[in-house]
Amino acid sequence: MAKTTLIDKLAILSDAAKYDASCASSGSTRRDSAKSKGIGSTEGSGICHAYAPDGRCISLLKILMTNFCVYDCAYCVNRSSSNVPRARFTVEEVVQLTMSFYRRNYIEGLFLSSGIIRSSDYTMEEMVRIARKLRLEENFAGYIHLKTIPDASPALIEEAGLFADRLSINIELPTDATLEAFAPEKKPRDIRRAMGHLRAKIEEHKGEKRDRAKPARFSPGGQSTQMIVGADGSDDDHVLARSENLYGNYRLKRVYYSAFSPIPDASSRLPLGKPPLMREHRLYQADWLMRFYGFDRGEIVAGGEAGMLDLAIDPKLAWALKHRERFPVDVNRADKETLLRVPGLGTRAVDRILSTRRHRTLRIDDVARLCQSVAKVRPFIEALDWTPGAATDSAGLRERFLPKVRSPAQMELF
């Protein structure tokens, strides 16, 4: 049998890591410079793009330490019963790859996850060794995100937090019942216990402002999680209820939603097709409304039907169309909370409006300059020289915001 090279391992383990949404890819088409005779290639490199809170795009080496796994989760392509090529990096190989890519300015950090080998503690210990070696022996100052294992020793997770910028524990599915059905080796209680322990450690290491001696840095980027959408029958109400609970009880920085992708030799309990990608997009929008716009889950879900978000329009617009009695809003008088509920106004636009109206009364042209889409805003606001009249209550208002679908037409030869 031919020996698996480092490049072979990289190809297998970067491909296996693509199902983890906690490091968002740029979504670009892969290019191969060998075929185009051009410069640069993204084929099999394991590099993904994530975005920092300030909007910067960060390139990360996104890999699994191994895709061998003793668990047999029905929804996972790397489950123990899956017939996929297997590979495993050594601690030294991950460190070598990370530093080589970093020195060539290909990446700014590492996103590392892993299948479970031998035991949870053994796997977590190997991941901690990688992070420790990068920080202490290689003096690596870049970003490190570690996917921790819920039933690993708390001491190992605590040590991981001293070297990683962010830790994450995957909640996997929207309900405990479906997680136990599809992944019997994983216990929802263990996952929640690990999240609670991690939250306590993060808060403990923040310290107080008056403290002279600051505690050691511990996962300064907080903790995050991922939820697979569409693998079970959970509706969007159940998905967002889980997220609402996680943000409230565990102070998560982010919940990532990953649309289920059909896998080879899948269980008959799983759907044959993937859910609409737009569903994932709408869930992210709804998540944003809960975190930054003051919406409750119930308000958001009520904009759709039967517990599902409206796929045709964004959740804020869907809510506004069902609560037209609250509009139009006077942009010169309304408070921040009210303005944040106006379709088409984001947090930055609202801040600009509040700042600008201190100096002058706003006209519709002023609003157009302060937001991205005044056409979306018009039916829901009043300004010095603008009122929407009957447009707010128009029966055809929803249709105005539906995506334009071009009817197919025969192309001409000449």
Sequence and secondary structure as in RCSB ss.txt:
>XXXX:A:sequence
MAKTTLIDKLAILSDAAKYDASCASSGSTRRDSAKSKGIGSTEGSGICHAYAPDGRCISLLKILMTNFCVYDCAY
CVNRSSSNVPRARFTVEEVVQLTMSFYRRNYIEGLFLSSGIIRSSDYTMEEMVRIARKLRLEENFAGYIHLKTIP
DASPALIEEAGLFADRLSINIELPTDATLEAFAPEKKPRDIRRAMGHLRAKIEEHKGEKRDRAKPARFSPGGQST
QMIVGADGSDDDHVLARSENLYGNYRLKRVYYSAFSPIPDASSRLPLGKPPLMREHRLYQADWLMRFYGFDRGEI
VAGGEAGMLDLAIDPKLAWALKHRERFPVDVNRADKETLLRVPGLGTRAVDRILSTRRHRTLRIDDVARLCQSVA
KVRPFIEALDWTPGAATDSAGLRERFLPKVRSPAQMELF
>XXXX:A:secstr
     HHHHHHHHHHHGGG TTS         HHHHTSS   TT  EEEEE TTS EEEEEEEESB   S   TT
 TTSTT      B  HHHHHHHHHHHHHTTS SEEEEE    S HHHHHHHHHHHHHIIIIIS   SEEEEE  T
TS HHHHHHHHHH SEEE   BSSSHHHHHHH TT  HHHHHHHHHHHHHHHHHTT  TT SS      TT EEE
EEEESSSS  HHHHHHHHHHHHHHH  SEEEEEE    TT  TTS SS   HHHHHHHHHHHHHHHHS   HHHH
HTTSBTTB  SSS HHHHHHHH GGG  EETTT  HHHHTTSTT  HHHHHHHHHHTTTS   HHHHHHHSS HH
HHGGGEEBTTB  GGGGG TTHHHHTS            
